């Protein structure tokens, strides 16, 4: 989701609010960070450095989770958000 899409959803939710509601924003399908990073490298006109391409421009290094970080953000309110 882009910043402008997120801002538009927040503005729409504010316009629909009457007071005290909780809105669950649908952000679309999940995107793998690895795929996003590779796409950004290619869109910049560069290549990804990996085992298949050791002469690439940018290497993507996975550092995994640090203390306190989560893989997924979830908001569950009742049985049918």
C-alpha positions, 0 to 999 in steps of 0.5 A: 500500500502506498502512502497516498492509498493509506492516507485516502483510506484514513480520510474516507474512514474519518468522513464515515465516522459518527463517533466511537467507531473502529475501522479496519482498513483493507490493505490488499494482499500481502507482499513479500519483503524480498520480492519488494526489495528485488523489484525496487532494485530492478526499477532503479536500473540495477541488478540484485547480487546473489548466488546466480548473479555474483556481479550484481549491484546490490546484495539483499541481506536478511537479518530476520526478526529482532527482539520485539518485532512481529512477522504479522500485524493483526487486529481482531475485534469479535468474530467478523471484523 
